[in-house]
Amino acid sequence: MRKIAVLGAHDTVVGFKALGLDTFAADDEGTARAIFKKLTEPDAPYGIIYVEEGLAIPLESEIARFKDDPSVAVILIPGRNGSLGLGSGALQAAIERAVGSKLDN
Amino acid sequence: MAAVTPTRMVLNQLKGRLKTAQRGHKLLKDKRDELMRRFLEIVKRNRELRASVEAGVTEAYSALSRASAVMSTEMLEQALFFPRTSVELEVAYKSVMSVPVPEYSFSTTGGSATEIYPYGFAQTSGELDEALYKLALVFSDMLELAQVEKTMQLLAEEIEKTRRRVNALEYVMIPEMEQNIKYITMKLDENDLSTKIRLMKVKDMVLKQAHDFKT
């Protein structure tokens, strides 16, 4: 039985808390990194980790390590200030990887 | 290419390997094409889900902002911080072209699934209800997005690998083997020819000698 984690700024995660997800509030880069590390430990119960886009920028290399890991999905969600377009960036990256070149649109 | 010994045995071995390589190349190419087809389907689905999740989440946030405008922060936190339900995630794996991809389903424990509000209505505002309702609506899309996005990443990796293999076979292994086969064939033919010529010469010499000896 796995669980779902949400990592984001305090304001972002409160709503998800009420849904019954495990939420982790991090308002700066350092805490976010520490929490992300803890969430992705091999014996951590999390199968999906939603990360707020704003926090995902400094964590990019950490997140990239889990791209090929079928047991953990790290998914970016927009933060309070609207979408930064990073989520679709992941899509473009995957397309580029598969096709070998960029596709438009 | 200089490393091959031009013997008939090596030639046979090489021919066998070439055949295997060609068959492998064809199979891998088919695999790549099918993976690509599925991948593009998933990309399409991902794009739709991404758009709906981003719209839904943003909407829920703004409803939450409205709620926090009419309620005090303490009240809001108090209302939200003790969820009635907890979500558990079930992960199953299915195989897409022998790539294991996750399939998620979730179940809520404690409280009924329809009852998403973890607070009494007396001290909270209607805006908060709206925010939570919207968030709950978008959540199933979020879950599917997670599944689709993970699948997409895993397929992308597999496609990349397969494409490399196909290219390595097509542009390196197969041409190299063909060249080696050609080299050995030519070398063997040459040997045959020289043996034949030598025999003819020897025959001439022997005949000549025999003839000369007699007369």
Chai-1 contact restraints between the chains, C-beta under 6 A:
chainA,res_idxA,chainB,res_idxB,connection_type,confidence,min_distance_angstrom,max_distance_angstrom,comment,restraint_id
A,M1,B,E88,contact,1.0,0.0,6.0,A-B,restraint_1
A,R2,B,L89,contact,1.0,0.0,6.0,A-B,restraint_2
A,R2,B,V91,contact,1.0,0.0,6.0,A-B,restraint_3
A,K3,B,L89,contact,1.0,0.0,6.0,A-B,restraint_4
A,I4,B,V87,contact,1.0,0.0,6.0,A-B,restraint_5
A,I4,B,L89,contact,1.0,0.0,6.0,A-B,restraint_6
A,V14,B,L80,contact,1.0,0.0,6.0,A-B,restraint_7
A,G15,B,L64,contact,1.0,0.0,6.0,A-B,restraint_8
A,G15,B,L135,contact,1.0,0.0,6.0,A-B,restraint_9
A,K17,B,L80,contact,1.0,0.0,6.0,A-B,restraint_10
A,A18,B,L80,contact,1.0,0.0,6.0,A-B,restraint_11
A,A18,B,P83,contact,1.0,0.0,6.0,A-B,restraint_12
A,A18,B,P118,contact,1.0,0.0,6.0,A-B,restraint_13
A,A18,B,L132,contact,1.0,0.0,6.0,A-B,restraint_14
A,L19,B,L135,contact,1.0,0.0,6.0,A-B,restraint_15
A,G20,B,P83,contact,1.0,0.0,6.0,A-B,restraint_16
A,G20,B,T85,contact,1.0,0.0,6.0,A-B,restraint_17
A,G20,B,S86,contact,1.0,0.0,6.0,A-B,restraint_18
A,G20,B,V87,contact,1.0,0.0,6.0,A-B,restraint_19
A,L21,B,V87,contact,1.0,0.0,6.0,A-B,restraint_20
A,G47,B,L89,contact,1.0,0.0,6.0,A-B,restraint_21
A,G47,B,V91,contact,1.0,0.0,6.0,A-B,restraint_22
A,I48,B,A146,contact,1.0,0.0,6.0,A-B,restraint_23
A,K67,B,Q153,contact,1.0,0.0,6.0,A-B,restraint_24
A,D68,B,E157,contact,1.0,0.0,6.0,A-B,restraint_25
A,P70,B,P100,contact,1.0,0.0,6.0,A-B,restraint_26
A,P70,B,P102,contact,1.0,0.0,6.0,A-B,restraint_27
A,P70,B,L154,contact,1.0,0.0,6.0,A-B,restraint_28
A,A73,B,A146,contact,1.0,0.0,6.0,A-B,restraint_29
A,A73,B,K150,contact,1.0,0.0,6.0,A-B,restraint_30
A,I75,B,A146,contact,1.0,0.0,6.0,A-B,restraint_31
A,I75,B,E149,contact,1.0,0.0,6.0,A-B,restraint_32
A,I77,B,V57,contact,1.0,0.0,6.0,A-B,restraint_33
A,P78,B,E54,contact,1.0,0.0,6.0,A-B,restraint_34
A,P78,B,V57,contact,1.0,0.0,6.0,A-B,restraint_35
A,P78,B,T58,contact,1.0,0.0,6.0,A-B,restraint_36
A,R80,B,Y61,contact,1.0,0.0,6.0,A-B,restraint_37
A,G82,B,T58,contact,1.0,0.0,6.0,A-B,restraint_38
A,S83,B,E54,contact,1.0,0.0,6.0,A-B,restraint_39
A,G87,B,R50,contact,1.0,0.0,6.0,A-B,restraint_40
A,S88,B,R50,contact,1.0,0.0,6.0,A-B,restraint_41
A,L91,B,N46,contact,1.0,0.0,6.0,A-B,restraint_42
A,A94,B,M152,contact,1.0,0.0,6.0,A-B,restraint_43
A,A94,B,Q153,contact,1.0,0.0,6.0,A-B,restraint_44
A,A94,B,A156,contact,1.0,0.0,6.0,A-B,restraint_45
A,R97,B,A156,contact,1.0,0.0,6.0,A-B,restraint_46
A,R97,B,E160,contact,1.0,0.0,6.0,A-B,restraint_47
A,A98,B,F39,contact,1.0,0.0,6.0,A-B,restraint_48
A,A98,B,A156,contact,1.0,0.0,6.0,A-B,restraint_49
A,A98,B,I159,contact,1.0,0.0,6.0,A-B,restraint_50
